[in-house]
Amino acid sequence: MELFFLVFGLFAIGGLVLTIWALVDAIRVPDESMFQSGNRLIWVLVIVLTGFIGAIIYLIVGRPSEADRARKLAPPPVPPPPPGSIG
């Protein structure tokens, strides 16, 4: 019986950690247009109201990819100098 409670407790803690991680990740997205679908408010509500299942749905459907995050956070390329300005 103790094994059942230990396993159940580990799953409960894992679900709570996943939910908190997904919530923090959704809040820290720097630009609303980076979400694959929806917006920040929608995803925060989905995660808070549905918990573990909402966190899994966010990670599969709504989370911005790492490539999108890197592309949005990278500085714009520096344009070349105008013709005739170099020596």
C-alpha positions as CSV (number, residue, x, y, z in Angstrom):
1,M,0.0,0.0,0.0
2,E,2.9,2.4,0.7
3,L,4.2,1.7,-2.8
4,F,0.9,2.9,-4.2
5,F,1.1,6.2,-2.3
6,L,4.7,6.7,-3.2
7,V,4.0,6.2,-6.9
8,F,0.9,8.3,-6.8
9,G,2.8,11.0,-4.9
10,L,5.6,11.0,-7.5
11,F,3.1,11.4,-10.3
12,A,1.3,14.2,-8.5
13,I,4.6,16.1,-7.9
14,G,5.6,15.5,-11.5
15,G,2.3,16.8,-12.8
16,L,2.6,19.9,-10.5
17,V,6.1,20.6,-11.7
18,L,5.1,20.2,-15.4
19,T,2.1,22.5,-14.9
20,I,4.2,25.2,-13.2
21,W,6.9,24.9,-15.9
22,A,4.4,25.3,-18.7
23,L,2.7,28.2,-17.0
24,V,6.0,30.0,-16.5
25,D,7.0,29.2,-20.1
26,A,3.7,30.7,-21.4
27,I,4.1,33.8,-19.4
28,R,7.7,34.4,-20.4
29,V,7.2,34.3,-24.2
30,P,8.4,37.8,-25.2
31,D,6.0,38.3,-28.2
32,E,2.3,37.3,-28.6
33,S,2.8,36.4,-32.2
34,M,5.3,33.7,-31.4
35,F,2.6,31.3,-30.1
36,Q,1.7,28.6,-32.6
37,S,-2.0,29.2,-31.9
38,G,-3.9,31.4,-29.5
39,N,-2.3,34.1,-27.3
40,R,-0.8,34.4,-23.8
41,L,-4.1,34.9,-22.0
42,I,-5.7,31.9,-23.6
43,W,-2.8,29.6,-22.8
44,V,-2.5,30.8,-19.2
45,L,-6.2,30.1,-18.7
46,V,-6.0,26.7,-20.3
47,I,-3.0,25.7,-18.1
48,V,-4.5,27.1,-14.9
49,L,-8.0,25.7,-15.4
50,T,-7.1,22.2,-16.7
51,G,-3.7,21.7,-14.9
52,F,-1.6,18.8,-16.1
53,I,-3.7,18.1,-19.2
54,G,-3.6,21.8,-20.2
55,A,0.2,21.8,-19.7
56,I,0.5,18.9,-22.1
57,I,-1.8,20.5,-24.6
58,Y,0.2,23.8,-24.4
59,L,3.5,21.9,-24.9
60,I,2.2,20.0,-28.0
61,V,0.0,22.7,-29.6
62,G,0.8,26.2,-28.4
63,R,4.4,26.4,-27.4
64,P,6.7,28.4,-29.7
65,S,9.5,26.4,-31.2
66,E,13.1,27.2,-30.2
67,A,13.8,28.4,-33.7
68,D,10.9,31.0,-33.5
69,R,12.2,32.2,-30.2
70,A,15.8,32.6,-31.5
71,R,14.6,34.3,-34.7
72,K,12.5,36.8,-32.8
73,L,15.2,37.6,-30.2
74,A,18.1,37.9,-32.7
75,P,19.0,41.5,-33.6
76,P,18.2,42.5,-37.1
77,P,21.0,42.2,-39.6
78,V,23.2,45.2,-40.2
79,P,22.6,46.7,-43.7
80,P,25.7,47.1,-45.9
81,P,27.1,50.6,-46.4
82,P,25.7,52.6,-49.3
83,P,27.7,52.5,-52.5
84,G,30.5,55.0,-52.8
85,S,30.9,55.5,-49.1
86,I,34.0,53.2,-48.7
87,G,37.2,55.0,-49.3
